[in-house]
Amino acid sequence: MLPILKKINLSTQIIFGENAELKLDLPEGRLLFVISSSVNKQVTAEFYEHYTKSNVVFFNEIKPGGEPWSEVIDRVYLDLPDSLQGIVAIGGGSVIDFAKALSILIGGGGAINDYEFGQRQIENVLPLWAIPTTCGSGSEVTPYCVINNTITGRKFTLSSNQLKPVQAAINPEFLRNLPGLVRLETGLDAFTHCLEALLNRSHVLQIVHVATKGLKIAAKALPHASSDISEIELLQQLSLLSLYGGVAITYSRTGMIHTLSVAFAPYIKMSHGLLNIFLLKYAIENSLPDYNGRLRDVISNMFERHVESDSDALNILQNWLESIIGKQSFNIKGLIVDKASIVDRVLQDKGLPDVTYGVADRKSIEIIVGRILNEIR
């Protein structure tokens, strides 16, 4: 376990460093193998060879593409055999979430959409071992599983402590082959996890040092994430940023930024990490009058400098982000946008008022959504 995580009751065992993926304690018997199609074939071959020597049998190799859609999850589940001992997932957050969804169905049956509004409850899920190959979602340690409902288009999150992987093998070398833009955009998601955990009105004290460390890493590493430079030190820092972000939201959850992101995702076609950054200022401006120095302190610690006020902190943060991704402009041409539907989707996050500094009622959400729509049309 990394020293910074020793004081946290983290149920997932972390294996970090070179060849971490070859140090898992996998059970004997048949395991389902869910892997990103982008994973190097040599890595897959070495993985198979190493564990088959220990009487591990990989029943199948599933390569989900893109985000996990319910129709695909259900179809794959129906073709699975009985007597699986666990699932190994190698890939980004979407691949790990796909594996989590299968583990839910294997334990509880039905269709994955049945769990969206609690028609079915998560029961005994199949054990999962996760090997992340990107640096953003933190799904390798979180109790969350994000799924797209194929019928309604609604993105929803399932949550259960049973969804936390047994072990997470984090090998920073896997980031070397990622396109620079992917490293940056997934890293921005991890940064947002750390930031929102600290701006959670009911944040958990035990993760403050982890999330703060994540922000300090982001301040130094993200400006270089998309470059052609791939020193192992940078890859290690980006991997730690992802891990710390995952740990942070496991105990202190996301807030307005991510909730807005889910609501706007069907209308703005961009990566999740970049969409979070685009919506960040609107979420923070809504809470600015009520932070009472909280944002100032968070940003002061992030950049290790004195910041005068919450307003100054937001300006510093926006200037820093603009220096990394440039000035972005987005629109939603060709789509009919129902403002009321977006507002309703935000308000479906029943826990949002409990974590938001200031007001998060219908009136305030309508104002935020209206501002966003006015500026991107």
C-alpha positions, 0 to 999 in steps of 0.5 A: 500500500502506498504510504499516503493511503495507509490511514484510509480504510481502502478495501482494494489492495493497490499494486503500483509500479513496474509489472504490477499486472503480473503480481495479482493474486488471481484465483484458480479456475475460470476467469472472464477477461474484459480488455480494451482493444487498444492494449498491446498484444504483447502485454496480453500474451505475457499476461496469459502466459504468466497466469496460466502457469498458476492454473488460471483459465481465462474463459473468454476475451471481451473487447467492449468499444466506447462507453458501456451501453446497456444493450451490449452489456445485456447481450454479452451477459446472456452468452456467459457460462456458469461457474466463473470465479471472477473478472479481470478488466484491463483498460480505461474507466469504460472497460472497467465499468463494463466489467463491473456491470457484468459482475452485477448481472452475474450476481443478480440476473436480469437486465442492467437497466433494471438496476437504474432506478432500483427495480433490482438491487445489487446482490453478490457481485462476481469478484473483480481485478482491475488494471487501468490503462488510462489516468482518469476515472479511478474506477479501479478503486471506486464503488461506482459503475457508469452505464448508458441506457440504450433505450433512453440515452440516459447515463446513470451511475450504480453504486455499491461497495461490492463493486470495489475491485479486490486488487488494482494493478497500476503500471504507469508504463501503460500510459506511454502508448496513449495519445498525448491528448488522451492522457491530458483529457483523462488526467483532467477528469482525475483533477476534477475528482480531487477538486470536487471532493475538496469542494464537497460541503460534507467532505470526509476529512480523511481524504483531504490530504489525498485529494490535496496531493492529487491537486498538487500533482495536477498542477505540475503534471497536467501541463506536460501530459499531452507532450511527446515527453514520456519520462517514467516520472511523469507517467507515475505522477499521472497514474497517482493523480488518477488513483488519488482522484478515485480514492477521493470520490470514493469517500467524498463524491463528485458535485455540481461539475460532474452532475452538469456533465452527465446532463449535458453529455448527450448534447455536447460531443467531447470527452468527459474530462474536457466537458468537465473543464468546460462546465467547471466555471459555471458550477463554481460561480454558482457556489462562489458567494458561499465558499467563505474561503474554502475555494481560496484555501484549496487553490492556495494548497494546489499551487502552493501560493497565497491566494487572496479570495475565492474570486481570485482562486477561480481566476487563477484556476481558469487561467491555469486551465486555459494555459493547458487546453487553450480557449475552447468554444463549443456549440450544439448545432443541429440538436433540439435542446430541451432546457427543462429536460437538462434541468430535470436530469440535474435534479435527479441527483438527489444528493447534490444539495447536501454537497453543494456550497450554496443553493442547488434547487430548481431555480438555481439550476435553471439559471446555471443551465440557461447561462450555459445554453446562452453561451454555447449556442 
